[in-house]
Amino acid sequence: MAAVKRIKLGSQGFEVSAQGLGCMGMSGCYGPPKSESDMIALIHHAVDSGITFLDTSDIYGPHTNEILLGKALKGIRDRVQLATKFGAYFEGGKGNIRGDPAYVRTACEGSLKRLDIDCIDLYYQHRIDTQVPIEVTTGELKKLVEEGKIKYIGLSEASASTIRRAHAVHPITAVQLEWSLWSRDVEEDIIPTCRELGIGIVAYSPLGRGFFSLGSKLVENLSNDDFRKEEWIATETG
């Protein structure tokens, strides 16, 4: 079996497998939640194959994906680099975003409990709260680093200016963004900014959420509760 390359993510010494495992689809979004035992077996197979960078979020499920990861990591926590996220949540059927210090801390404590771990390797702000200065949010994340609850700080879907302002408060290790053949707008400002500042880039959906690998076969087999079906319909009729 071919070994998975290791890379340094960012310039603070964080080393991960070059290929990561996004766990969102295990708990919904891409159709109904999958079998817990099957997903734990899949995670173990990925780790045994050399893929050790695992990505989740408190909104996946919500919460159930972190609980799944917590179960899967029993006995192998020292073999993985775990990333989770905060800041986006549902309330009353409506999506919300928060980045105030009290929420940051509460969200972190909740993730630590669900994952059943003492420290999160990479903690992302999932979406930016435009009502709270990024310096304030990053300042609280910096405190969590100092307290040993998280090791590295990340941002997801942030603008170049937001990245710069956050990085001035505490080094940002990674920025997560959608980057693929059909999503390349980040190449104008965000990618150059990250490279200039020594920030790692984590590209999600590099295969276009499965469309590049399966094409029309994927569309034909999408369930009604798979959000990609709505995206495809919008693309076809837009």
N, C-alpha and C positions, 0 to 999 in steps of 0.2 A: 504494500500500500504506500502510495507516495506521501511524503511528509509535507505538512502544511507549513509554509514559510512563516517565520516570526518577524515582526517589524516593531520599531519604536513608534508609538503613537504620540505625537507632540514632542516637546523638547524637555519634558520633566522626567524622562526615564521610564515611562509606562510602556511595557512590552506586551504585545498581544499577538494572536494568530492573525495573519493577513486576511484571512477569510473569517467572517463572523457568522453567528447563528442568530437571526432575528426570530424572537419567540412569539410575536404578536398573534400570528395566525393560528397558533395552537389553542388559543382561548377565545376565538371568535374573529370577527371582521371578515375573514376569508371563509365565509360559511359558518356552520355551527361549531361550537367547541369540540375539539378532538378528544379521544379517549386518553385519560390521564396516564394509564399504564403505557400506552403506545408512545405518548409524548416523552415520558421519562426515559423509555428505551431509546427513543430517537436522540435525546440529549446526550445520553451516555455513549451512544454510537458516535456522535459528532466529536465528543471529547476524546474518545479512544482513537479517533481518526486524526486528531491533531487540531481540531477546531475548538479553541478554548475561550474565545471572546463571545460572550453571551449577552444579548440585549433584550431588556424588557421595559415595562413602565407600569406605574400604579394605575393608569387608566385602562390598561389591557384587561378586559373582563367585565367591569373594573375589578382590580385586586387579585382576581383568580390566577392570573398568569404569574404574578410574584409568588403566590402560594405554591403553584406548580413547580416553579424553579427552586423554591426552598426545599421541597421534597426531593427533587432530582439531585440537588447538590449534596445531600447527605453522604459523607464519606469521600467526596471528590472536590470539596470547596477549594482546597489548596492547588487544584489543577486548573482552575478557571479564572478568567478575569471577567467580572460581572459589572454590567452597566444597567442602571435603571434611571427612570425619569420622573419628574414631578411638574406640577404647574398647570396641567390640563385636567379637567374633571367634569363629570355630568351631575347636574342637580335639577330635579324636576323635569327630566327629559331634555334639558338644555345644556349645551356645552359652555363651560366657563374657564377662565384663565386667572391664576393668582400667582404673585411673586413676592408678596409681602413677607417680612421676616418670620412672623408667627406661623404663617402657612408653610413656609419652607421647612421650618424645624419640625412641625407636626407631621408633614408629609414624609420627611426623612425617617422619623421615628416609626411611622407606620410601615414604611418599606422594610426597614431593618427587622421589624417584628415578623412581617409576613414572609420575608426571605429567610428568617431565622439565622441571621448572621450578625457579626459585631461591627462590620465595616463594609461600606460599598466602595468598590474599586473606582468606578467612574459614575458620577452623579450629574445628570443633565437637567437643565431647565428645558422642559419639553416644548413649551411655547412661551413667548415673551409677553409679560404683562406690561402693556403700554401705560398703565396707570401708576406703576411703581418704577422709579428710576433704576436702571440696571445696576448702578453702583450700590444701591441698597440691597438688592437681591444677592448680588455677588458678595457683598460684605457679610451677609449671613452665611453663605456657603463657605466663605473663608473661615468663619468661626467653627463650622462643622469639620473642616479639615484640621484645624488646630486641636479640636477635641477628639480626633481620631475616628470620627463616625463616617467620614468619606476620605478617600485618598486623592482623587483628582476631580476637577470641575469641568463640565461640558455644557455646551449650548446646542439647542436644536432649532432649526429654522430661524436663525437670527440674521439681521442685516449686518453689513460690513461695519457700519458705525457703531452698532450695539456691541459687536465683537470687540472692537477697539476699546470702547469704554469699559467693558467688563474686564478685559485683559489688563487694563491699567490698575485695577483694584487687586486682582489676584490672577496668576497665570491660568489661562484657559488651555486645557490639554487637548480637547477635541471639539469639533463642530460637526454635528450630524445634519445631513441634508440629502434631499433627493437629487441624484445625479446619474443620468443614463443617456443613451442616445436620443431619447425623446424629452429629456428634461435637462437643458444645458444653460439656462439663464444664470446659474450660479457662477459660471465661468468668467463673467464680466468683472464682478467686484469681489465676491465672497471668497472664491478660491485664491486669487492673488493676495488678498488680505491675510488669509490663514497662512499661506506660505511665507509671507513677509514676517509674520509674528511667530513663526515656528509652532503653529497650532495644527494638530492632526486633523484629517478629514475622514469622516465615516460616512460613506455613501450608502443610503438605503434604496431599496428597489432598483438595483443596477440592471436587472433584467425586466424592467418595466412591469413590475408586479406580476410577473409570469407570462405576460403577453409575448415577450421576445422569445421565450423558450417553447411555448405551446401554441401561440397564435390563435387561430379560429377554434381549435380544439378546446382551448381554455374557455372561450366565450360560450361555446355550446354546452359546457358542463357546469357553468356557474349556478349556484343555488340562489334562491330569491333573497336570502339574508346575507349574501356576499356583496359588500359595498362596491366591488369592482364592476358588478353588473350595471349599476346606476351610472358609473363613470363611462362605461362602454356605450350605453344608450345615449348619454349626453354627447359623446364624441361623434357618434353616428348621425345624430339629429341636429347637432349644433352648427 
